[in-house]
Amino acid sequence: MSDPPKSTSFEIEAEIHRVCSLLGKIAEQYPNDSPESLALRDAAFAFQQLQWHKGLLNSYRKLKAGLNGELDEDLKNKLIEYGIDPDELVEEI
């Protein structure tokens, strides 16, 4: 079985907006500072971060493959700024 196709940044952004909008509509059913409303906001934020991280990870994998597995220090440092540690991903790629 082949891997599912990787999402483009536009598809990732559309999915983030779709899910966060849905969570926002659910959160509106509760008072602003209620535990339920705050939990839904946290869930929306976490979902957004996870989706962007997945997108960056896919971009990193494509980039590394294109560079024959060699990344210069500037690029490694930039990836680390985005929350992706290149050394941790060596096993996964």
PDB file of N, CA, C and O in Angstrom:
ATOM      1  N   MET A   1       0.845  -1.177   0.000  1.00  0.00           N
ATOM      2  CA  MET A   1       0.000   0.000   0.000  1.00  0.00           C
ATOM      3  C   MET A   1       0.889   1.239   0.000  1.00  0.00           C
ATOM      4  O   MET A   1       1.859   1.295   0.756  1.00  0.00           O
ATOM      5  N   SER A   2       0.583   2.224  -0.823  1.00  0.00           N
ATOM      6  CA  SER A   2       1.409   3.421  -0.910  1.00  0.00           C
ATOM      7  C   SER A   2       1.001   4.435   0.148  1.00  0.00           C
ATOM      8  O   SER A   2      -0.095   4.384   0.705  1.00  0.00           O
ATOM      9  N   ASP A   3       1.931   5.365   0.407  1.00  0.00           N
ATOM     10  CA  ASP A   3       1.651   6.428   1.367  1.00  0.00           C
ATOM     11  C   ASP A   3       0.597   7.359   0.807  1.00  0.00           C
ATOM     12  O   ASP A   3       0.510   7.537  -0.407  1.00  0.00           O
ATOM     13  N   PRO A   4      -0.219   7.965   1.688  1.00  0.00           N
ATOM     14  CA  PRO A   4      -1.185   8.942   1.194  1.00  0.00           C
ATOM     15  C   PRO A   4      -0.455  10.159   0.634  1.00  0.00           C
ATOM     16  O   PRO A   4       0.655  10.463   1.072  1.00  0.00           O
ATOM     17  N   PRO A   5      -1.058  10.860  -0.327  1.00  0.00           N
ATOM     18  CA  PRO A   5      -0.394  12.034  -0.885  1.00  0.00           C
ATOM     19  C   PRO A   5      -0.187  13.096   0.191  1.00  0.00           C
ATOM     20  O   PRO A   5      -1.014  13.251   1.090  1.00  0.00           O
ATOM     21  N   LYS A   6       0.914  13.817   0.091  1.00  0.00           N
ATOM     22  CA  LYS A   6       1.210  14.889   1.036  1.00  0.00           C
ATOM     23  C   LYS A   6       0.349  16.096   0.714  1.00  0.00           C
ATOM     24  O   LYS A   6       0.113  16.400  -0.455  1.00  0.00           O
ATOM     25  N   SER A   7      -0.120  16.781   1.740  1.00  0.00           N
ATOM     26  CA  SER A   7      -0.951  17.958   1.546  1.00  0.00           C
ATOM     27  C   SER A   7      -0.100  19.160   1.189  1.00  0.00           C
ATOM     28  O   SER A   7       1.034  19.294   1.647  1.00  0.00           O
ATOM     29  N   THR A   8      -0.661  20.030   0.365  1.00  0.00           N
ATOM     30  CA  THR A   8       0.010  21.285   0.059  1.00  0.00           C
ATOM     31  C   THR A   8      -0.247  22.258   1.202  1.00  0.00           C
ATOM     32  O   THR A   8      -1.112  22.023   2.045  1.00  0.00           O
ATOM     33  N   SER A   9       0.503  23.343   1.223  1.00  0.00           N
ATOM     34  CA  SER A   9       0.298  24.328   2.292  1.00  0.00           C
ATOM     35  C   SER A   9      -1.098  24.936   2.216  1.00  0.00           C
ATOM     36  O   SER A   9      -1.670  25.293   3.246  1.00  0.00           O
ATOM     37  N   PHE A  10      -1.657  25.062   1.005  1.00  0.00           N
ATOM     38  CA  PHE A  10      -3.014  25.598   0.871  1.00  0.00           C
ATOM     39  C   PHE A  10      -4.038  24.623   1.450  1.00  0.00           C
ATOM     40  O   PHE A  10      -4.999  25.043   2.094  1.00  0.00           O
ATOM     41  N   GLU A  11      -3.838  23.332   1.226  1.00  0.00           N
ATOM     42  CA  GLU A  11      -4.753  22.330   1.779  1.00  0.00           C
ATOM     43  C   GLU A  11      -4.644  22.283   3.297  1.00  0.00           C
ATOM     44  O   GLU A  11      -5.652  22.149   3.990  1.00  0.00           O
ATOM     45  N   ILE A  12      -3.437  22.390   3.808  1.00  0.00           N
ATOM     46  CA  ILE A  12      -3.234  22.399   5.262  1.00  0.00           C
ATOM     47  C   ILE A  12      -3.925  23.611   5.871  1.00  0.00           C
ATOM     48  O   ILE A  12      -4.617  23.498   6.883  1.00  0.00           O
ATOM     49  N   GLU A  13      -3.735  24.771   5.250  1.00  0.00           N
ATOM     50  CA  GLU A  13      -4.359  25.993   5.765  1.00  0.00           C
ATOM     51  C   GLU A  13      -5.882  25.893   5.721  1.00  0.00           C
ATOM     52  O   GLU A  13      -6.557  26.309   6.663  1.00  0.00           O
ATOM     53  N   ALA A  14      -6.424  25.348   4.641  1.00  0.00           N
ATOM     54  CA  ALA A  14      -7.879  25.190   4.532  1.00  0.00           C
ATOM     55  C   ALA A  14      -8.404  24.253   5.614  1.00  0.00           C
ATOM     56  O   ALA A  14      -9.454  24.511   6.202  1.00  0.00           O
ATOM     57  N   GLU A  15      -7.684  23.175   5.878  1.00  0.00           N
ATOM     58  CA  GLU A  15      -8.103  22.232   6.922  1.00  0.00           C
ATOM     59  C   GLU A  15      -8.037  22.880   8.306  1.00  0.00           C
ATOM     60  O   GLU A  15      -8.921  22.669   9.136  1.00  0.00           O
ATOM     61  N   ILE A  16      -6.996  23.664   8.550  1.00  0.00           N
ATOM     62  CA  ILE A  16      -6.883  24.382   9.823  1.00  0.00           C
ATOM     63  C   ILE A  16      -8.073  25.321  10.002  1.00  0.00           C
ATOM     64  O   ILE A  16      -8.690  25.346  11.068  1.00  0.00           O
ATOM     65  N   HIS A  17      -8.396  26.090   8.972  1.00  0.00           N
ATOM     66  CA  HIS A  17      -9.529  27.022   9.066  1.00  0.00           C
ATOM     67  C   HIS A  17     -10.839  26.266   9.281  1.00  0.00           C
ATOM     68  O   HIS A  17     -11.682  26.695  10.069  1.00  0.00           O
ATOM     69  N   ARG A  18     -11.010  25.154   8.588  1.00  0.00           N
ATOM     70  CA  ARG A  18     -12.243  24.374   8.716  1.00  0.00           C
ATOM     71  C   ARG A  18     -12.424  23.870  10.147  1.00  0.00           C
ATOM     72  O   ARG A  18     -13.480  24.061  10.751  1.00  0.00           O
ATOM     73  N   VAL A  19     -11.389  23.227  10.682  1.00  0.00           N
ATOM     74  CA  VAL A  19     -11.489  22.638  12.020  1.00  0.00           C
ATOM     75  C   VAL A  19     -11.586  23.729  13.086  1.00  0.00           C
ATOM     76  O   VAL A  19     -12.396  23.621  14.007  1.00  0.00           O
ATOM     77  N   CYS A  20     -10.776  24.771  12.970  1.00  0.00           N
ATOM     78  CA  CYS A  20     -10.815  25.836  13.979  1.00  0.00           C
ATOM     79  C   CYS A  20     -12.144  26.582  13.949  1.00  0.00           C
ATOM     80  O   CYS A  20     -12.639  27.005  14.994  1.00  0.00           O
ATOM     81  N   SER A  21     -12.723  26.747  12.768  1.00  0.00           N
ATOM     82  CA  SER A  21     -14.034  27.382  12.672  1.00  0.00           C
ATOM     83  C   SER A  21     -15.092  26.527  13.367  1.00  0.00           C
ATOM     84  O   SER A  21     -15.938  27.044  14.096  1.00  0.00           O
ATOM     85  N   LEU A  22     -15.039  25.247  13.140  1.00  0.00           N
ATOM     86  CA  LEU A  22     -15.971  24.333  13.790  1.00  0.00           C
ATOM     87  C   LEU A  22     -15.807  24.366  15.312  1.00  0.00           C
ATOM     88  O   LEU A  22     -16.791  24.437  16.048  1.00  0.00           O
ATOM     89  N   LEU A  23     -14.562  24.313  15.769  1.00  0.00           N
ATOM     90  CA  LEU A  23     -14.316  24.379  17.215  1.00  0.00           C
ATOM     91  C   LEU A  23     -14.772  25.721  17.786  1.00  0.00           C
ATOM     92  O   LEU A  23     -15.274  25.779  18.909  1.00  0.00           O
ATOM     93  N   GLY A  24     -14.601  26.801  17.017  1.00  0.00           N
ATOM     94  CA  GLY A  24     -15.057  28.120  17.456  1.00  0.00           C
ATOM     95  C   GLY A  24     -16.568  28.176  17.608  1.00  0.00           C
ATOM     96  O   GLY A  24     -17.083  28.771  18.555  1.00  0.00           O
ATOM     97  N   LYS A  25     -17.278  27.551  16.669  1.00  0.00           N
ATOM     98  CA  LYS A  25     -18.746  27.527  16.759  1.00  0.00           C
ATOM     99  C   LYS A  25     -19.210  26.741  17.984  1.00  0.00           C
ATOM    100  O   LYS A  25     -20.179  27.118  18.643  1.00  0.00           O
ATOM    101  N   ILE A  26     -18.520  25.663  18.277  1.00  0.00           N
ATOM    102  CA  ILE A  26     -18.859  24.885  19.476  1.00  0.00           C
ATOM    103  C   ILE A  26     -18.547  25.702  20.731  1.00  0.00           C
ATOM    104  O   ILE A  26     -19.329  25.707  21.681  1.00  0.00           O
ATOM    105  N   ALA A  27     -17.402  26.392  20.732  1.00  0.00           N
ATOM    106  CA  ALA A  27     -16.998  27.191  21.892  1.00  0.00           C
ATOM    107  C   ALA A  27     -17.986  28.317  22.174  1.00  0.00           C
ATOM    108  O   ALA A  27     -18.164  28.711  23.326  1.00  0.00           O
ATOM    109  N   GLU A  28     -18.634  28.840  21.123  1.00  0.00           N
ATOM    110  CA  GLU A  28     -19.612  29.922  21.302  1.00  0.00           C
ATOM    111  C   GLU A  28     -20.813  29.491  22.136  1.00  0.00           C
ATOM    112  O   GLU A  28     -21.549  30.336  22.646  1.00  0.00           O
ATOM    113  N   GLN A  29     -21.012  28.204  22.277  1.00  0.00           N
ATOM    114  CA  GLN A  29     -22.146  27.699  23.052  1.00  0.00           C
ATOM    115  C   GLN A  29     -21.887  27.777  24.565  1.00  0.00           C
ATOM    116  O   GLN A  29     -22.777  27.503  25.370  1.00  0.00           O
ATOM    117  N   TYR A  30     -20.673  28.147  24.935  1.00  0.00           N
ATOM    118  CA  TYR A  30     -20.284  28.230  26.343  1.00  0.00           C
ATOM    119  C   TYR A  30     -19.862  29.652  26.666  1.00  0.00           C
ATOM    120  O   TYR A  30     -19.446  30.388  25.771  1.00  0.00           O
ATOM    121  N   PRO A  31     -19.961  30.058  27.938  1.00  0.00           N
ATOM    122  CA  PRO A  31     -19.446  31.374  28.332  1.00  0.00           C
ATOM    123  C   PRO A  31     -17.956  31.484  27.979  1.00  0.00           C
ATOM    124  O   PRO A  31     -17.224  30.494  28.010  1.00  0.00           O
ATOM    125  N   ASN A  32     -17.526  32.699  27.646  1.00  0.00           N
ATOM    126  CA  ASN A  32     -16.151  32.926  27.186  1.00  0.00           C
ATOM    127  C   ASN A  32     -15.067  32.314  28.063  1.00  0.00           C
ATOM    128  O   ASN A  32     -14.130  31.707  27.544  1.00  0.00           O
ATOM    129  N   ASP A  33     -15.172  32.457  29.345  1.00  0.00           N
ATOM    130  CA  ASP A  33     -14.113  31.985  30.239  1.00  0.00           C
ATOM    131  C   ASP A  33     -14.425  30.645  30.878  1.00  0.00           C
ATOM    132  O   ASP A  33     -13.791  30.265  31.863  1.00  0.00           O
ATOM    133  N   SER A  34     -15.387  29.931  30.336  1.00  0.00           N
ATOM    134  CA  SER A  34     -15.724  28.616  30.907  1.00  0.00           C
ATOM    135  C   SER A  34     -14.627  27.612  30.580  1.00  0.00           C
ATOM    136  O   SER A  34     -13.916  27.774  29.589  1.00  0.00           O
ATOM    137  N   PRO A  35     -14.484  26.583  31.398  1.00  0.00           N
ATOM    138  CA  PRO A  35     -13.475  25.554  31.115  1.00  0.00           C
ATOM    139  C   PRO A  35     -13.667  24.911  29.738  1.00  0.00           C
ATOM    140  O   PRO A  35     -12.695  24.576  29.061  1.00  0.00           O
ATOM    141  N   GLU A  36     -14.922  24.743  29.334  1.00  0.00           N
ATOM    142  CA  GLU A  36     -15.200  24.127  28.026  1.00  0.00           C
ATOM    143  C   GLU A  36     -14.720  25.022  26.883  1.00  0.00           C
ATOM    144  O   GLU A  36     -14.075  24.554  25.945  1.00  0.00           O
ATOM    145  N   SER A  37     -15.038  26.292  26.971  1.00  0.00           N
ATOM    146  CA  SER A  37     -14.641  27.235  25.935  1.00  0.00           C
ATOM    147  C   SER A  37     -13.112  27.343  25.847  1.00  0.00           C
ATOM    148  O   SER A  37     -12.539  27.336  24.757  1.00  0.00           O
ATOM    149  N   LEU A  38     -12.477  27.441  26.994  1.00  0.00           N
ATOM    150  CA  LEU A  38     -11.014  27.533  27.017  1.00  0.00           C
ATOM    151  C   LEU A  38     -10.371  26.254  26.480  1.00  0.00           C
ATOM    152  O   LEU A  38      -9.359  26.318  25.782  1.00  0.00           O
ATOM    153  N   ALA A  39     -10.942  25.107  26.795  1.00  0.00           N
ATOM    154  CA  ALA A  39     -10.406  23.842  26.299  1.00  0.00           C
ATOM    155  C   ALA A  39     -10.538  23.757  24.777  1.00  0.00           C
ATOM    156  O   ALA A  39      -9.636  23.265  24.098  1.00  0.00           O
ATOM    157  N   LEU A  40     -11.651  24.232  24.252  1.00  0.00           N
ATOM    158  CA  LEU A  40     -11.839  24.223  22.796  1.00  0.00           C
ATOM    159  C   LEU A  40     -10.865  25.174  22.106  1.00  0.00           C
ATOM    160  O   LEU A  40     -10.358  24.862  21.028  1.00  0.00           O
ATOM    161  N   ARG A  41     -10.602  26.314  22.703  1.00  0.00           N
ATOM    162  CA  ARG A  41      -9.602  27.239  22.140  1.00  0.00           C
ATOM    163  C   ARG A  41      -8.221  26.607  22.167  1.00  0.00           C
ATOM    164  O   ARG A  41      -7.463  26.711  21.203  1.00  0.00           O
ATOM    165  N   ASP A  42      -7.897  25.949  23.282  1.00  0.00           N
ATOM    166  CA  ASP A  42      -6.598  25.258  23.367  1.00  0.00           C
ATOM    167  C   ASP A  42      -6.496  24.153  22.323  1.00  0.00           C
ATOM    168  O   ASP A  42      -5.442  23.958  21.718  1.00  0.00           O
ATOM    169  N   ALA A  43      -7.595  23.431  22.115  1.00  0.00           N
ATOM    170  CA  ALA A  43      -7.603  22.354  21.123  1.00  0.00           C
ATOM    171  C   ALA A  43      -7.400  22.925  19.719  1.00  0.00           C
ATOM    172  O   ALA A  43      -6.674  22.343  18.913  1.00  0.00           O
ATOM    173  N   ALA A  44      -8.031  24.050  19.426  1.00  0.00           N
ATOM    174  CA  ALA A  44      -7.863  24.686  18.114  1.00  0.00           C
ATOM    175  C   ALA A  44      -6.409  25.111  17.915  1.00  0.00           C
ATOM    176  O   ALA A  44      -5.835  24.898  16.846  1.00  0.00           O
ATOM    177  N   PHE A  45      -5.824  25.705  18.935  1.00  0.00           N
ATOM    178  CA  PHE A  45      -4.426  26.137  18.842  1.00  0.00           C
ATOM    179  C   PHE A  45      -3.505  24.931  18.652  1.00  0.00           C
ATOM    180  O   PHE A  45      -2.605  24.960  17.812  1.00  0.00           O
ATOM    181  N   ALA A  46      -3.729  23.885  19.425  1.00  0.00           N
ATOM    182  CA  ALA A  46      -2.894  22.685  19.319  1.00  0.00           C
ATOM    183  C   ALA A  46      -3.027  22.042  17.937  1.00  0.00           C
ATOM    184  O   ALA A  46      -2.035  21.602  17.355  1.00  0.00           O
ATOM    185  N   PHE A  47      -4.249  21.992  17.418  1.00  0.00           N
ATOM    186  CA  PHE A  47      -4.468  21.429  16.092  1.00  0.00           C
ATOM    187  C   PHE A  47      -3.716  22.239  15.038  1.00  0.00           C
ATOM    188  O   PHE A  47      -3.069  21.676  14.154  1.00  0.00           O
ATOM    189  N   GLN A  48      -3.807  23.550  15.140  1.00  0.00           N
ATOM    190  CA  GLN A  48      -3.118  24.420  14.191  1.00  0.00           C
ATOM    191  C   GLN A  48      -1.605  24.176  14.234  1.00  0.00           C
ATOM    192  O   GLN A  48      -0.965  24.033  13.192  1.00  0.00           O
ATOM    193  N   GLN A  49      -1.050  24.131  15.426  1.00  0.00           N
ATOM    194  CA  GLN A  49       0.392  23.925  15.556  1.00  0.00           C
ATOM    195  C   GLN A  49       0.817  22.567  15.004  1.00  0.00           C
ATOM    196  O   GLN A  49       1.835  22.459  14.321  1.00  0.00           O
ATOM    197  N   LEU A  50       0.046  21.552  15.297  1.00  0.00           N
ATOM    198  CA  LEU A  50       0.361  20.213  14.814  1.00  0.00           C
ATOM    199  C   LEU A  50       0.327  20.155  13.294  1.00  0.00           C
ATOM    200  O   LEU A  50       1.208  19.551  12.683  1.00  0.00           O
ATOM    201  N   GLN A  51      -0.668  20.770  12.676  1.00  0.00           N
ATOM    202  CA  GLN A  51      -0.776  20.741  11.219  1.00  0.00           C
ATOM    203  C   GLN A  51       0.383  21.483  10.562  1.00  0.00           C
ATOM    204  O   GLN A  51       0.939  21.008   9.572  1.00  0.00           O
ATOM    205  N   TRP A  52       0.749  22.635  11.099  1.00  0.00           N
ATOM    206  CA  TRP A  52       1.886  23.368  10.526  1.00  0.00           C
ATOM    207  C   TRP A  52       3.180  22.594  10.727  1.00  0.00           C
ATOM    208  O   TRP A  52       4.047  22.588   9.853  1.00  0.00           O
ATOM    209  N   HIS A  53       3.309  21.944  11.873  1.00  0.00           N
ATOM    210  CA  HIS A  53       4.506  21.143  12.119  1.00  0.00           C
ATOM    211  C   HIS A  53       4.590  20.002  11.099  1.00  0.00           C
ATOM    212  O   HIS A  53       5.661  19.735  10.554  1.00  0.00           O
ATOM    213  N   LYS A  54       3.468  19.333  10.843  1.00  0.00           N
ATOM    214  CA  LYS A  54       3.455  18.259   9.845  1.00  0.00           C
ATOM    215  C   LYS A  54       3.854  18.785   8.473  1.00  0.00           C
ATOM    216  O   LYS A  54       4.606  18.136   7.746  1.00  0.00           O
ATOM    217  N   GLY A  55       3.348  19.961   8.126  1.00  0.00           N
ATOM    218  CA  GLY A  55       3.702  20.560   6.837  1.00  0.00           C
ATOM    219  C   GLY A  55       5.179  20.870   6.741  1.00  0.00           C
ATOM    220  O   GLY A  55       5.809  20.617   5.715  1.00  0.00           O
ATOM    221  N   LEU A  56       5.737  21.422   7.820  1.00  0.00           N
ATOM    222  CA  LEU A  56       7.171  21.713   7.830  1.00  0.00           C
ATOM    223  C   LEU A  56       7.993  20.431   7.776  1.00  0.00           C
ATOM    224  O   LEU A  56       9.037  20.382   7.126  1.00  0.00           O
ATOM    225  N   LEU A  57       7.523  19.407   8.455  1.00  0.00           N
ATOM    226  CA  LEU A  57       8.226  18.127   8.424  1.00  0.00           C
ATOM    227  C   LEU A  57       8.245  17.552   7.012  1.00  0.00           C
ATOM    228  O   LEU A  57       9.277  17.059   6.556  1.00  0.00           O
ATOM    229  N   ASN A  58       7.116  17.611   6.322  1.00  0.00           N
ATOM    230  CA  ASN A  58       7.077  17.127   4.938  1.00  0.00           C
ATOM    231  C   ASN A  58       8.020  17.935   4.054  1.00  0.00           C
ATOM    232  O   ASN A  58       8.719  17.370   3.212  1.00  0.00           O
ATOM    233  N   SER A  59       8.042  19.252   4.238  1.00  0.00           N
ATOM    234  CA  SER A  59       8.949  20.097   3.462  1.00  0.00           C
ATOM    235  C   SER A  59      10.405  19.751   3.770  1.00  0.00           C
ATOM    236  O   SER A  59      11.245  19.704   2.872  1.00  0.00           O
ATOM    237  N   TYR A  60      10.690  19.512   5.039  1.00  0.00           N
ATOM    238  CA  TYR A  60      12.046  19.129   5.444  1.00  0.00           C
ATOM    239  C   TYR A  60      12.455  17.833   4.757  1.00  0.00           C
ATOM    240  O   TYR A  60      13.567  17.725   4.241  1.00  0.00           O
ATOM    241  N   ARG A  61      11.566  16.859   4.748  1.00  0.00           N
ATOM    242  CA  ARG A  61      11.890  15.575   4.132  1.00  0.00           C
ATOM    243  C   ARG A  61      12.177  15.727   2.643  1.00  0.00           C
ATOM    244  O   ARG A  61      13.122  15.135   2.122  1.00  0.00           O
ATOM    245  N   LYS A  62      11.355  16.526   1.961  1.00  0.00           N
ATOM    246  CA  LYS A  62      11.584  16.766   0.538  1.00  0.00           C
ATOM    247  C   LYS A  62      12.911  17.473   0.316  1.00  0.00           C
ATOM    248  O   LYS A  62      13.665  17.129  -0.595  1.00  0.00           O
ATOM    249  N   LEU A  63      13.190  18.457   1.150  1.00  0.00           N
ATOM    250  CA  LEU A  63      14.428  19.207   1.028  1.00  0.00           C
ATOM    251  C   LEU A  63      15.636  18.321   1.271  1.00  0.00           C
ATOM    252  O   LEU A  63      16.608  18.362   0.517  1.00  0.00           O
ATOM    253  N   LYS A  64      15.572  17.526   2.317  1.00  0.00           N
ATOM    254  CA  LYS A  64      16.693  16.643   2.632  1.00  0.00           C
ATOM    255  C   LYS A  64      16.922  15.635   1.510  1.00  0.00           C
ATOM    256  O   LYS A  64      18.064  15.361   1.142  1.00  0.00           O
ATOM    257  N   ALA A  65      15.848  15.088   0.972  1.00  0.00           N
ATOM    258  CA  ALA A  65      15.979  14.146  -0.136  1.00  0.00           C
ATOM    259  C   ALA A  65      16.603  14.841  -1.343  1.00  0.00           C
ATOM    260  O   ALA A  65      17.428  14.252  -2.042  1.00  0.00           O
ATOM    261  N   GLY A  66      16.215  16.081  -1.586  1.00  0.00           N
ATOM    262  CA  GLY A  66      16.761  16.837  -2.710  1.00  0.00           C
ATOM    263  C   GLY A  66      18.221  17.195  -2.544  1.00  0.00           C
ATOM    264  O   GLY A  66      18.931  17.404  -3.527  1.00  0.00           O
ATOM    265  N   LEU A  67      18.665  17.265  -1.324  1.00  0.00           N
ATOM    266  CA  LEU A  67      20.066  17.602  -1.049  1.00  0.00           C
ATOM    267  C   LEU A  67      20.898  16.353  -0.752  1.00  0.00           C
ATOM    268  O   LEU A  67      21.997  16.443  -0.204  1.00  0.00           O
ATOM    269  N   ASN A  68      20.366  15.202  -1.115  1.00  0.00           N
ATOM    270  CA  ASN A  68      21.043  13.927  -0.865  1.00  0.00           C
ATOM    271  C   ASN A  68      21.357  13.721   0.608  1.00  0.00           C
ATOM    272  O   ASN A  68      22.377  13.126   0.955  1.00  0.00           O
ATOM    273  N   GLY A  69      20.485  14.210   1.466  1.00  0.00           N
ATOM    274  CA  GLY A  69      20.644  13.987   2.892  1.00  0.00           C
ATOM    275  C   GLY A  69      21.604  14.922   3.587  1.00  0.00           C
ATOM    276  O   GLY A  69      21.853  14.763   4.782  1.00  0.00           O
ATOM    277  N   GLU A  70      22.154  15.898   2.874  1.00  0.00           N
ATOM    278  CA  GLU A  70      23.112  16.823   3.486  1.00  0.00           C
ATOM    279  C   GLU A  70      22.480  18.192   3.697  1.00  0.00           C
ATOM    280  O   GLU A  70      22.027  18.823   2.742  1.00  0.00           O
ATOM    281  N   LEU A  71      22.450  18.651   4.933  1.00  0.00           N
ATOM    282  CA  LEU A  71      21.941  19.981   5.258  1.00  0.00           C
ATOM    283  C   LEU A  71      23.075  20.819   5.832  1.00  0.00           C
ATOM    284  O   LEU A  71      23.854  20.337   6.655  1.00  0.00           O
ATOM    285  N   ASP A  72      23.168  22.083   5.396  1.00  0.00           N
ATOM    286  CA  ASP A  72      24.204  22.939   5.984  1.00  0.00           C
ATOM    287  C   ASP A  72      23.731  23.456   7.347  1.00  0.00           C
ATOM    288  O   ASP A  72      22.552  23.343   7.682  1.00  0.00           O
ATOM    289  N   GLU A  73      24.636  24.010   8.113  1.00  0.00           N
ATOM    290  CA  GLU A  73      24.331  24.432   9.485  1.00  0.00           C
ATOM    291  C   GLU A  73      23.267  25.528   9.541  1.00  0.00           C
ATOM    292  O   GLU A  73      22.426  25.522  10.439  1.00  0.00           O
ATOM    293  N   ASP A  74      23.293  26.467   8.593  1.00  0.00           N
ATOM    294  CA  ASP A  74      22.277  27.528   8.591  1.00  0.00           C
ATOM    295  C   ASP A  74      20.877  26.947   8.432  1.00  0.00           C
ATOM    296  O   ASP A  74      19.941  27.355   9.120  1.00  0.00           O
ATOM    297  N   LEU A  75      20.748  25.995   7.524  1.00  0.00           N
ATOM    298  CA  LEU A  75      19.446  25.375   7.304  1.00  0.00           C
ATOM    299  C   LEU A  75      19.025  24.545   8.508  1.00  0.00           C
ATOM    300  O   LEU A  75      17.858  24.563   8.896  1.00  0.00           O
ATOM    301  N   LYS A  76      19.973  23.813   9.104  1.00  0.00           N
ATOM    302  CA  LYS A  76      19.656  23.054  10.321  1.00  0.00           C
ATOM    303  C   LYS A  76      19.153  23.985  11.417  1.00  0.00           C
ATOM    304  O   LYS A  76      18.167  23.683  12.091  1.00  0.00           O
ATOM    305  N   ASN A  77      19.831  25.115  11.595  1.00  0.00           N
ATOM    306  CA  ASN A  77      19.428  26.068  12.630  1.00  0.00           C
ATOM    307  C   ASN A  77      18.049  26.655  12.357  1.00  0.00           C
ATOM    308  O   ASN A  77      17.269  26.867  13.285  1.00  0.00           O
ATOM    309  N   LYS A  78      17.748  26.918  11.093  1.00  0.00           N
ATOM    310  CA  LYS A  78      16.427  27.450  10.740  1.00  0.00           C
ATOM    311  C   LYS A  78      15.338  26.423  11.049  1.00  0.00           C
ATOM    312  O   LYS A  78      14.280  26.777  11.569  1.00  0.00           O
ATOM    313  N   LEU A  79      15.593  25.157  10.733  1.00  0.00           N
ATOM    314  CA  LEU A  79      14.626  24.106  11.038  1.00  0.00           C
ATOM    315  C   LEU A  79      14.393  23.996  12.536  1.00  0.00           C
ATOM    316  O   LEU A  79      13.261  23.813  12.985  1.00  0.00           O
ATOM    317  N   ILE A  80      15.464  24.108  13.306  1.00  0.00           N
ATOM    318  CA  ILE A  80      15.347  24.052  14.769  1.00  0.00           C
ATOM    319  C   ILE A  80      14.480  25.211  15.271  1.00  0.00           C
ATOM    320  O   ILE A  80      13.689  25.035  16.197  1.00  0.00           O
ATOM    321  N   GLU A  81      14.627  26.404  14.658  1.00  0.00           N
ATOM    322  CA  GLU A  81      13.780  27.548  15.026  1.00  0.00           C
ATOM    323  C   GLU A  81      12.306  27.237  14.817  1.00  0.00           C
ATOM    324  O   GLU A  81      11.451  27.730  15.553  1.00  0.00           O
ATOM    325  N   TYR A  82      12.007  26.412  13.806  1.00  0.00           N
ATOM    326  CA  TYR A  82      10.630  26.030  13.512  1.00  0.00           C
ATOM    327  C   TYR A  82      10.171  24.832  14.333  1.00  0.00           C
ATOM    328  O   TYR A  82       9.059  24.338  14.140  1.00  0.00           O
ATOM    329  N   GLY A  83      11.010  24.362  15.242  1.00  0.00           N
ATOM    330  CA  GLY A  83      10.617  23.257  16.105  1.00  0.00           C
ATOM    331  C   GLY A  83      10.904  21.881  15.532  1.00  0.00           C
ATOM    332  O   GLY A  83      10.373  20.883  16.020  1.00  0.00           O
ATOM    333  N   ILE A  84      11.739  21.816  14.501  1.00  0.00           N
ATOM    334  CA  ILE A  84      12.100  20.531  13.898  1.00  0.00           C
ATOM    335  C   ILE A  84      13.586  20.314  14.122  1.00  0.00           C
ATOM    336  O   ILE A  84      14.413  21.065  13.607  1.00  0.00           O
ATOM    337  N   ASP A  85      13.923  19.290  14.888  1.00  0.00           N
ATOM    338  CA  ASP A  85      15.323  18.962  15.137  1.00  0.00           C
ATOM    339  C   ASP A  85      15.782  17.954  14.082  1.00  0.00           C
ATOM    340  O   ASP A  85      15.382  16.791  14.133  1.00  0.00           O
ATOM    341  N   PRO A  86      16.606  18.375  13.136  1.00  0.00           N
ATOM    342  CA  PRO A  86      17.038  17.489  12.051  1.00  0.00           C
ATOM    343  C   PRO A  86      17.698  16.203  12.549  1.00  0.00           C
ATOM    344  O   PRO A  86      17.541  15.156  11.922  1.00  0.00           O
ATOM    345  N   ASP A  87      18.416  16.260  13.638  1.00  0.00           N
ATOM    346  CA  ASP A  87      19.098  15.078  14.148  1.00  0.00           C
ATOM    347  C   ASP A  87      18.112  14.026  14.648  1.00  0.00           C
ATOM    348  O   ASP A  87      18.394  12.830  14.569  1.00  0.00           O
ATOM    349  N   GLU A  88      16.969  14.453  15.157  1.00  0.00           N
ATOM    350  CA  GLU A  88      15.957  13.504  15.641  1.00  0.00           C
ATOM    351  C   GLU A  88      15.231  12.820  14.483  1.00  0.00           C
ATOM    352  O   GLU A  88      14.665  11.740  14.655  1.00  0.00           O
ATOM    353  N   LEU A  89      15.245  13.440  13.316  1.00  0.00           N
ATOM    354  CA  LEU A  89      14.488  12.908  12.198  1.00  0.00           C
ATOM    355  C   LEU A  89      15.267  11.942  11.329  1.00  0.00           C
ATOM    356  O   LEU A  89      14.690  11.309  10.445  1.00  0.00           O
ATOM    357  N   VAL A  90      16.549  11.817  11.557  1.00  0.00           N
ATOM    358  CA  VAL A  90      17.368  10.949  10.711  1.00  0.00           C
ATOM    359  C   VAL A  90      16.811   9.540  10.660  1.00  0.00           C
ATOM    360  O   VAL A  90      16.806   8.915   9.600  1.00  0.00           O
ATOM    361  N   GLU A  91      16.343   9.032  11.788  1.00  0.00           N
ATOM    362  CA  GLU A  91      15.816   7.682  11.843  1.00  0.00           C
ATOM    363  C   GLU A  91      14.489   7.553  11.106  1.00  0.00           C
ATOM    364  O   GLU A  91      14.184   6.491  10.563  1.00  0.00           O
ATOM    365  N   GLU A  92      13.693   8.628  11.082  1.00  0.00           N
ATOM    366  CA  GLU A  92      12.363   8.574  10.508  1.00  0.00           C
ATOM    367  C   GLU A  92      12.364   8.685   8.987  1.00  0.00           C
ATOM    368  O   GLU A  92      11.424   8.233   8.334  1.00  0.00           O
ATOM    369  N   ILE A  93      13.385   9.268   8.432  1.00  0.00           N
ATOM    370  CA  ILE A  93      13.387   9.574   6.994  1.00  0.00           C
ATOM    371  C   ILE A  93      13.972   8.438   6.193  1.00  0.00           C
ATOM    372  O   ILE A  93      14.052   8.524   4.968  1.00  0.00           O
TER     373      ILE A  93
END
